[in-house]
Amino acid sequence: MADDRRAHTLRGRALKLTVPAAAAAAAFFPNGVQLQLAFSGHTEVPKSSSAGLSNTALRAGPDLGSTYIEPCKVDGSIAWARINEVCQNLRSYKNLPNFQHRPAVENPGLVWWFLRDRRLDVKEATEKLVKCLRWRQRFRVEYLGPDMFLKEMRAGKGYVHRHPDVVGRPVIVAIARRHNVFDRSLLESSRMCTWMLETAMKQLHTLEPPPEGTKPRAPETSKPEQALGIFDLRDFSPLQADLEVAGFLIEALYNYYPGRTGKVLLVGAPDLFRTFWESIKPLLGRYSSLADFVSVEELRQHYFKPGLEPPEFAPPDTRGRQVVRSARFLGYFRSSTKRGMAGGMAAAAFSGASAFVVACGLRRRRQVLARTVRSALHSSPTGLGTCHIERPLDVDAETVDEHIRQLQRHIPDMLKFRGRPAAQNRALLWWFLRDRQLNVAEAASKLRKCLQWRKEFGVERLGPELFIKEMRSRKAYLHAHRDIAGRPVLVVIARRHNILERRFKESCSMCTWYMEQLLERLSIMEPSESSESSSDRVEQALAIVDLSGFTPLQADLEFVCFMIDVIHNYYPRRLARILLVDAPDLFESFWKSICPLLHHYKDLATFATAREVGRRYFSCPEKVPPELLKSYRV
């Protein structure tokens, strides 16, 4: 059985050619081919390499990966000498946790595992094993179960396949499209990843060290030490580009389950994922060589026996599709029969409904025209956005006062805005009334939510000392000069943000602090004031987001979601225009994912080049933000 296993393993090993051999291969195979030894059935590896090459066919095939942690063939005396050194080092640590309820110093297989991972380096193996044991205790690995991450399990994001692959390795399957960075708990996702790794570990063997005094030899067990990982990346989108979960998984595989993965298959990866892969590949180190991009057909053909592949990759069942299609047609036929009785009534009502739709369309056109005229009355130069929050037309002072009195009754006296009771701040009430088009109920609900959030978030106590690291990175700043319309300018440099290095709380605090700084530079107009009489005062700001150099490391959906919430609910209509500058093609996919969250605010966003921003929004080059100045002068 062990010989069969080694034969299967060697079937996937690629030949490493020297330079002359590679040149010769290129001459015979001009299109390029990977030469591998092919073993069929239970054929054993020939003892003589010259005889083997004459009797064995050469063919192209995949590298199936390894099944054992190297080095396996070590002299027994050397192995036990290193194990004893590690155990001696472990005894110097106080209160060292157990591994699966067993002391590490009494588990030579565990010590031998970490020694082989560190190429028999005693110091590195000791440090890595201690780190693993302490993490297992802190993360409570021994007590994990599906009841601790039910939502993740119900989503079907991952599982351990019930059938092994062709070389007997257990298989862990992850379905990327079922993961959503907006709808996950990092702790629960991390627990599920760990639990699946533990489940696979129970099906793996841990080689015992060779008996002392024996010569190096191949392992005799038929049970593999390594697993196969499969990531189904079909329909991958930025919603699945979760660098936090990916970072945890990389750390777990490298530090806590080292060498336990023989191969990782990335199935059906779109072009978008390949860009994401280039961002996380440096974090993998030598483990990146374990990953292979494959198609569904290649996975079925090379890694599983027929009918034993995971159900997501099973060949389509033509008969099953016909049954489903027939059932759908039958359901449609029955529902159509029931609807037939109501057909006459629907036809009779159609003409009246059509007239109603036409009337609504005409009303909508009049509203759009009125909004255009209103914007022209109190806007900045054409096409550059507004400077004031729109005031509804045909509203007299008496109506405004009545709406404000109604809103005051909905706001408790205990709620304050910048140290002043919100109900007594007529300018604040008028701001939220205009945002909600004088709908008192909606304005009251939104204002109460804003005031409660400000209290819980501690907005008025925020300062740069609470997010020093974020400030030093210069991810954002308030520009020293205003734009051509007199609006203050907030500049955001996307490439200086890194989802793996940022602290979410600090990033949110910095974002809120800058919005407060903008608010101090903006006017909060009283109900009695009009846009015409206050043309020198502005209520809105300009935001410039420099997207040059954007990568998936900046695709921080969690933080973007917070910013959208802040702009929409707590500082409504305070941004007149958001300029997305020098956005690469990669950002387009990310933008499509967040557009539905922006509601009507997506109309404020404009894609532009640095040259266009400098020439249209600023009066002279000296007033252009320095990050855009170079492109402006080209």
C-alpha positions in Angstrom: 0.0 0.0 0.0 2.8 2.4 0.8 4.5 1.6 -2.5 1.2 2.4 -4.3 1.0 5.7 -2.4 4.5 6.7 -3.4 3.8 5.7 -7.0 0.8 8.0 -7.1 2.8 10.8 -5.5 5.7 10.5 -7.9 3.2 10.6 -10.8 2.7 14.3 -10.1 6.4 15.2 -9.7 7.8 17.5 -12.4 11.3 16.8 -13.8 13.8 19.6 -12.9 15.9 20.1 -16.1 19.3 21.6 -16.1 20.1 24.4 -18.6 21.4 22.1 -21.4 18.6 19.7 -20.9 16.1 22.5 -21.0 17.6 23.7 -24.3 17.3 20.2 -25.7 13.7 20.0 -24.6 12.9 23.3 -26.2 14.3 22.0 -29.5 12.0 19.0 -29.5 9.0 20.8 -28.0 9.0 24.3 -29.5 5.6 25.2 -28.0 6.8 24.4 -24.5 5.8 21.4 -22.4 6.3 20.2 -18.9 7.8 16.7 -18.8 6.8 14.4 -16.1 7.2 10.7 -15.2 4.0 8.9 -15.7 3.1 5.8 -13.7 -0.1 3.9 -14.4 -1.8 1.4 -12.1 0.6 0.0 -9.5 3.9 0.3 -11.5 6.9 0.8 -9.2 9.7 3.3 -9.7 12.6 1.6 -11.5 15.8 1.4 -9.4 18.0 2.5 -12.3 17.3 5.9 -13.7 18.7 4.9 -17.1 16.6 1.8 -17.3 13.6 3.8 -16.0 13.8 6.4 -18.8 13.9 3.7 -21.4 10.9 1.9 -20.1 8.7 4.8 -18.9 6.7 7.1 -21.1 7.1 10.8 -20.8 4.0 12.9 -20.8 2.7 16.3 -19.7 0.7 16.4 -16.5 0.0 18.4 -13.4 2.1 18.6 -10.3 -0.2 16.9 -7.7 1.9 18.2 -4.8 3.4 16.3 -1.9 1.9 14.0 0.7 4.6 14.1 3.4 6.5 16.9 5.1 10.1 16.9 4.0 12.7 15.9 5.0 11.4 12.4 5.7 14.6 10.4 5.2 16.8 11.3 8.1 19.3 9.2 10.1 17.6 8.0 13.3 20.4 9.2 15.6 20.4 12.7 14.1 16.6 12.9 14.4 16.4 11.9 18.1 19.4 14.2 18.9 17.4 17.2 17.5 14.2 16.1 19.2 15.9 15.8 22.6 17.3 19.3 22.1 13.9 20.8 21.4 12.3 19.0 24.4 15.1 20.3 26.6 14.3 23.8 25.4 10.6 23.3 25.9 11.1 22.4 29.6 12.6 25.8 30.2 9.2 27.4 29.4 6.8 27.7 32.4 3.1 26.7 32.1 3.5 25.6 28.5 0.0 24.5 27.2 -0.6 20.9 26.0 -1.3 19.9 22.4 -4.5 17.9 22.2 -4.4 17.3 26.0 -0.9 15.9 25.8 2.4 17.6 26.9 4.5 18.5 23.9 7.7 17.0 25.5 5.9 13.7 25.6 4.9 13.9 21.9 7.9 13.1 19.7 5.7 13.1 16.6 4.7 16.7 17.2 8.3 17.8 17.8 9.4 15.9 14.7 6.7 17.6 12.7 7.9 21.1 13.6 11.6 20.2 13.2 11.0 19.0 9.7 9.1 22.2 8.9 12.1 24.2 10.0 14.6 22.0 8.2 15.9 20.5 11.5 16.7 23.9 13.0 16.3 23.4 16.7 15.9 27.1 17.7 13.4 27.9 15.0 11.4 24.8 15.6 11.2 25.5 19.4 10.0 29.1 18.9 7.4 28.1 16.3 6.1 25.2 18.4 5.8 27.4 21.5 4.0 30.1 19.5 1.6 27.5 18.2 0.8 26.0 21.6 0.1 29.4 23.2 -2.1 30.4 20.3 -4.1 27.2 20.6 -4.7 27.9 24.2 -5.6 31.5 23.6 -7.9 30.7 20.7 -9.4 27.7 22.6 -8.9 25.4 19.6 -9.8 22.2 21.5 -13.3 23.6 22.3 -14.3 24.8 18.8 -17.5 23.5 17.3 -20.1 24.4 14.6 -22.3 25.9 17.3 -19.8 28.8 17.6 -20.2 29.9 13.9 -23.6 28.7 12.9 -24.1 31.6 10.4 -20.9 30.7 8.6 -21.8 27.0 8.4 -25.3 27.8 7.1 -23.8 29.9 4.4 -21.9 26.8 3.1 -18.7 28.8 2.7 -16.5 25.7 3.3 -16.4 22.1 4.3 -14.1 19.0 4.5 -15.0 16.8 1.5 -16.0 13.2 2.4 -13.8 11.7 -0.3 -10.0 12.0 -0.5 -8.2 13.0 -3.7 -6.3 10.5 -5.9 -3.3 10.3 -3.6 -5.4 9.9 -0.4 -5.2 13.4 1.0 -8.3 14.9 2.8 -9.8 17.8 0.9 -10.8 21.2 2.3 -13.2 23.1 0.0 -13.9 26.9 0.2 -16.6 28.6 -1.9 -15.5 32.2 -2.3 -18.8 33.5 -3.8 -20.7 32.6 -0.6 -18.5 34.9 1.5 -19.3 38.6 1.9 -17.0 41.0 3.7 -20.1 43.1 4.6 -21.9 40.2 6.2 -19.4 38.3 8.2 -17.9 38.3 11.7 -14.0 38.1 11.5 -14.0 36.0 14.7 -16.6 33.5 13.5 -14.9 33.2 10.1 -11.5 32.6 11.8 -13.1 30.0 14.1 -14.6 28.1 11.1 -11.3 28.1 9.3 -9.5 26.7 12.4 -12.2 24.1 13.0 -12.0 22.8 9.4 -8.2 22.6 9.7 -8.6 20.6 12.9 -11.1 18.4 11.2 -8.7 17.7 8.4 -5.9 17.1 10.9 -7.9 14.2 12.4 -7.7 12.5 9.0 -4.0 13.1 8.6 -1.1 11.1 10.0 1.9 12.6 11.9 5.0 10.7 11.1 6.9 9.4 14.1 10.6 9.9 14.1 12.7 7.0 12.8 14.0 4.5 15.4 17.4 5.5 16.8 20.3 4.0 15.0 18.4 3.3 11.7 19.5 4.6 8.3 17.5 7.1 6.3 14.5 5.5 4.7 11.1 6.4 3.1 8.0 6.5 5.4 6.2 3.2 5.6 2.7 4.5 6.4 0.0 4.7 3.8 -1.7 7.6 5.4 -0.7 11.1 4.2 0.5 14.0 6.3 -0.8 16.7 4.1 -4.2 17.9 2.8 -5.4 19.4 -0.4 -7.0 22.9 -0.4 -9.5 23.9 -3.0 -10.8 27.5 -3.5 -13.8 27.8 -5.8 -13.2 31.3 -7.2 -15.9 31.4 -9.9 -17.9 34.6 -9.7 -15.2 36.2 -7.5 -15.9 40.0 -6.9 -14.5 42.7 -4.6 -17.1 41.6 -2.0 -15.0 38.5 -1.5 -11.6 40.3 -1.4 -11.4 39.9 2.4 -7.8 40.6 3.3 -8.4 40.2 7.0 -9.7 36.6 6.7 -7.0 35.9 4.1 -4.4 37.3 6.5 -5.6 35.1 9.3 -5.7 32.0 7.1 -2.1 32.7 5.9 -0.9 33.1 9.5 -2.7 29.9 10.6 -1.2 27.8 7.8 2.3 29.2 8.3 2.6 29.3 12.1 0.1 26.9 13.5 -0.4 24.2 10.9 3.0 24.4 9.1 3.6 22.1 6.1 0.1 20.5 6.4 -1.0 21.6 3.0 0.4 19.7 0.0 -1.3 21.7 -2.7 -3.8 24.6 -3.0 -6.0 24.7 -6.1 -7.4 28.1 -7.3 -10.3 27.0 -9.5 -11.9 29.2 -12.1 -10.2 32.4 -11.0 -11.2 35.5 -13.0 -8.8 38.3 -13.9 -9.9 40.3 -10.9 -8.7 37.7 -8.5 -5.3 37.5 -10.2 -4.7 41.1 -9.2 -5.8 40.3 -5.7 -3.5 37.3 -5.7 -0.5 39.5 -6.6 -1.2 41.6 -3.5 -1.3 38.6 -1.1 1.4 36.5 -2.8 4.3 38.2 -1.0 2.7 37.3 2.3 2.8 33.6 1.5 6.6 33.3 1.1 7.6 29.9 -0.1 4.0 28.6 0.4 3.0 30.6 -2.7 4.6 27.8 -4.8 1.9 25.4 -3.5 -0.8 27.3 -5.4 -2.0 26.3 -8.9 -4.6 28.0 -11.1 -6.7 25.3 -12.6 -10.0 24.9 -14.4 -12.9 22.7 -13.2 -12.1 20.2 -15.9 -8.5 19.9 -14.9 -9.5 19.4 -11.2 -11.9 16.6 -12.1 -9.4 14.9 -14.5 -6.3 15.0 -12.4 -7.2 15.2 -8.7 -10.2 12.9 -8.2 -11.5 9.6 -9.3 -14.7 9.8 -11.4 -17.7 10.6 -9.3 -15.7 11.5 -6.1 -15.1 15.2 -6.8 -16.8 17.8 -4.6 -20.4 18.4 -5.7 -19.6 22.0 -6.9 -17.3 20.6 -9.5 -19.4 17.6 -10.6 -20.1 17.4 -14.3 -23.6 18.8 -15.3 -26.4 16.2 -15.2 -28.3 16.6 -18.5 -31.2 14.5 -17.2 -31.3 16.5 -14.0 -31.5 19.7 -15.9 -34.4 18.4 -18.1 -36.3 17.4 -15.0 -35.9 20.9 -13.4 -36.9 22.5 -16.7 -40.0 20.4 -17.0 -41.0 21.1 -13.4 -40.5 24.9 -14.0 -42.7 24.7 -17.1 -45.4 22.8 -15.3 -45.4 25.4 -12.5 -45.6 28.2 -15.1 -48.4 26.5 -16.9 -50.4 26.1 -13.7 -49.9 29.7 -12.6 -50.8 30.9 -16.1 -54.1 28.9 -16.0 -55.0 30.6 -12.7 -54.0 34.0 -14.1 -56.2 33.5 -17.1 -59.4 34.3 -15.2 -58.0 37.6 -14.1 -56.7 38.5 -17.6 -59.9 40.4 -18.6 -59.8 42.5 -15.4 -56.1 43.3 -16.0 -56.8 44.4 -19.6 -59.6 46.7 -18.5 -57.4 48.4 -15.9 -54.5 48.8 -18.3 -55.7 51.9 -20.1 -56.3 53.7 -16.8 -52.9 52.7 -15.5 -51.3 54.0 -18.7 -52.8 57.4 -18.2 -51.6 57.5 -14.6 -48.1 56.6 -15.7 -48.0 59.3 -18.3 -49.2 61.9 -15.7 -46.5 60.8 -13.3 -43.9 61.1 -16.0 -44.9 64.7 -16.8 -44.8 65.6 -13.1 -41.3 64.0 -12.8 -40.1 66.1 -15.8 -41.4 69.3 -14.1 -39.6 68.3 -10.9 -36.3 67.7 -12.7 -36.6 71.1 -14.5 -37.3 72.9 -11.3 -34.3 71.2 -9.6 -32.1 72.3 -12.5 -33.3 75.9 -12.2 -32.9 75.8 -8.4 -29.3 74.5 -8.8 -28.4 77.2 -11.3 -29.6 79.9 -8.8 -27.1 79.1 -6.1 -24.4 76.9 -7.6 -20.8 77.3 -8.3 -19.5 77.6 -11.9 -21.2 75.3 -14.3 -20.5 71.6 -13.8 -18.5 72.0 -10.6 -21.3 71.1 -8.1 -23.2 73.2 -5.7 -22.2 75.4 -2.7 -25.4 75.4 -0.7 -27.9 72.7 0.4 -31.0 73.1 -1.8 -33.9 75.1 -0.3 -37.4 73.8 -1.5 -39.1 76.2 -3.9 -42.3 78.0 -3.0 -41.8 77.8 0.8 -42.5 81.0 2.7 -41.1 82.0 6.1 -44.3 81.0 7.9 -44.2 77.5 6.5 -40.6 77.1 7.5 -41.2 78.2 11.1 -44.1 75.8 11.4 -41.9 72.9 10.2 -39.2 73.8 12.6 -41.7 74.0 15.5 -42.9 70.5 14.6 -39.4 69.2 14.4 -38.5 70.7 17.8 -41.3 68.7 19.4 -39.7 65.5 18.1 -36.2 66.2 19.5 -35.6 65.6 23.3 -34.0 68.4 25.2 -31.3 66.0 26.5 -29.8 65.6 23.0 -27.1 68.2 22.3 -25.1 69.3 19.3 -21.7 70.7 20.1 -22.7 71.5 23.7 -26.0 73.2 22.8 -29.5 71.6 23.0 -30.3 70.5 19.5 -33.9 71.5 19.7 -32.9 75.1 20.2 -30.5 75.1 17.2 -32.7 76.4 14.4 -29.9 76.2 11.9 -29.3 72.5 12.7 -33.0 71.8 12.4 -33.2 73.7 9.1 -30.2 71.7 7.8 -31.9 68.3 8.4 -35.3 69.5 7.1 -33.8 70.6 3.8 -32.0 67.3 3.5 -35.3 65.5 3.9 -37.3 67.9 1.7 -39.2 69.3 4.7 -40.5 65.9 5.7 -40.6 66.4 9.5 -40.9 62.7 10.4 -37.9 61.7 8.3 -35.9 64.7 9.5 -36.6 63.9 13.2 -35.6 60.3 12.8 -32.4 61.1 11.0 -31.4 63.9 13.4 -32.1 61.8 16.5 -29.9 59.0 15.0 -27.2 61.5 14.3 -27.2 63.0 17.8 -27.2 59.6 19.5 -24.3 58.4 17.3 -22.3 61.6 18.1 -22.8 60.9 21.8 -21.8 57.2 21.6 -18.9 57.8 19.3 -17.6 60.6 21.4 -17.3 62.9 18.4 -16.6 66.1 20.4 -13.7 64.5 22.2 -11.9 63.3 19.1 -8.4 64.6 18.4 -5.2 63.6 16.3 -3.7 62.1 19.5 -6.2 59.2 19.2 -5.1 58.2 15.7 -1.4 59.2 15.5 -0.4 56.3 13.2 -3.2 57.3 10.7 -2.2 60.9 10.8 1.5 60.1 10.2 0.6 58.1 7.1 -0.9 61.3 5.5 -3.8 59.3 4.1 -5.9 62.4 4.2 -5.6 66.1 5.0 -7.5 69.4 4.6 -6.0 71.3 1.7 -4.6 74.8 2.6 -6.4 76.4 -0.4 -10.1 76.4 -1.3 -11.4 75.5 -4.8 -12.5 78.0 -7.4 -16.0 78.1 -5.9 -14.7 78.9 -2.4 -15.3 75.4 -0.9 -12.9 73.8 1.5 -11.1 70.7 0.1 -10.6 67.3 1.7 -7.9 65.3 0.0 -7.7 61.5 0.4 -4.6 59.5 -0.9 -5.9 55.9 -1.4 -2.5 54.3 -2.0 -1.4 55.2 1.6 -4.1 53.1 3.1 -3.4 49.4 3.7 -6.2 47.1 5.0 -3.6 44.8 6.6 -2.0 47.5 8.6 -4.8 49.8 9.6 -6.8 49.8 12.8 -10.5 50.1 12.0 -11.4 52.2 15.1 -8.6 54.6 14.4 -9.4 54.9 10.7 -13.1 55.7 11.6 -12.0 58.2 14.3 -9.8 60.0 11.7 -12.6 60.1 9.1 -15.0 61.6 11.6 -12.5 64.1 12.9 -11.9 65.4 9.4 -15.6 65.7 8.8 -15.8 67.8 11.9 -13.0 70.0 10.7 -14.8 70.5 7.4 -18.0 71.4 9.3 -16.1 74.1 11.2 -15.1 75.7 7.8 -18.7 75.5 6.5 -21.7 77.7 7.2 -24.9 76.4 8.8 -27.4 78.7 7.4 -30.4 80.0 9.4 -33.9 79.6 8.0 -34.2 83.3 7.4 -31.2 83.3 5.2 -31.3 82.7 1.4 -28.6 81.5 -0.9 -28.7 84.7 -2.9 -28.2 86.9 0.3 -25.4 84.6 1.5 -23.5 84.0 -1.7 -20.1 84.5 0.0 -20.8 81.7 2.5 -20.7 78.0 1.5 -22.4 75.0 3.1 -20.7 72.2 1.1 -17.1 71.0 0.6 -15.2 69.3 -2.2 -13.6 65.8 -1.7 -10.7 64.6 -3.9 -9.8 61.0 -3.8 -6.4 60.2 -5.4 -6.8 56.6 -6.8 -3.5 56.4 -8.6 -1.7 53.2 -7.6 -4.9 51.6 -6.3 -4.6 47.9 -5.5 -6.8 45.3 -3.6 -4.9 46.3 -0.5 -6.9 49.6 -0.6 -10.2 47.8 -1.3 -11.3 48.2 2.3 -15.0 47.6 2.1 -15.5 47.7 5.8 -14.1 51.2 6.1 -15.8 52.4 2.9 -19.1 51.2 4.4 -18.4 53.3 7.5 -17.6 56.4 5.4 -20.8 56.0 3.4 -22.8 55.8 6.7 -21.2 58.9 8.0 -21.7 61.0 4.9 -25.3 59.8 4.4 -26.6 59.8 8.0 -24.5 62.2 10.1 -23.2 64.8 7.7 -25.9 64.7 5.0 -25.3 66.8 1.9 -22.1 68.4 3.2 -20.1 67.1 0.2 -21.0 68.9 -3.1 -18.8 66.7 -5.3 -16.5 63.7 -4.9 -13.7 63.6 -7.5 -12.2 60.1 -8.2 -8.9 61.0 -9.7 -6.8 58.8 -12.0 -8.8 55.6 -11.2 -7.2 52.5 -12.7 -9.3 49.7 -14.4 -9.1 47.6 -11.2 -11.1 50.3 -9.3 -14.0 50.0 -11.7 -14.9 46.6 -10.3 -14.7 47.8 -6.8 -16.8 50.8 -7.6 -19.6 48.7 -9.1 -19.7 46.8 -5.8 -20.1 49.9 -3.6 -22.4 51.9 -6.0 -25.6 50.3 -4.6 -24.7 51.4 -1.1 -24.3 55.1 -2.1 -28.0 55.6 -3.1 -28.4 59.1 -4.6 -24.9 60.1 -3.4 -23.3 58.2 -6.4 -24.4 61.1 -8.6 -22.0 63.3 -6.7 -19.0 61.2 -7.8 -17.1 62.1 -10.9 -14.2 60.3 -12.5 -11.5 62.7 -13.6 -7.8 63.0 -14.3 -5.4 65.1 -12.2 -5.0 67.4 -15.1 -8.8 68.0 -15.4 -9.1 68.6 -11.6 -6.2 71.1 -11.6 -7.6 73.1 -14.5 -11.3 73.1 -13.7 -11.4 73.3 -9.9 -8.5 75.5 -9.0 -7.7 79.1 -10.1 -3.9 78.5 -10.4 -1.3 75.7 -10.2 -0.1 76.9 -6.8 -3.5 76.0 -5.3 -3.6 72.5 -6.6 -3.0 69.7 -4.1 0.7 68.6 -4.4 -0.2 65.0 -5.2 -2.0 66.2 -8.4 0.4 69.0 -9.3 2.8 66.8 -11.2 0.1 65.5 -13.5 -1.4 69.0 -13.8 1.8 70.4 -15.2 2.4 67.7 -17.8 
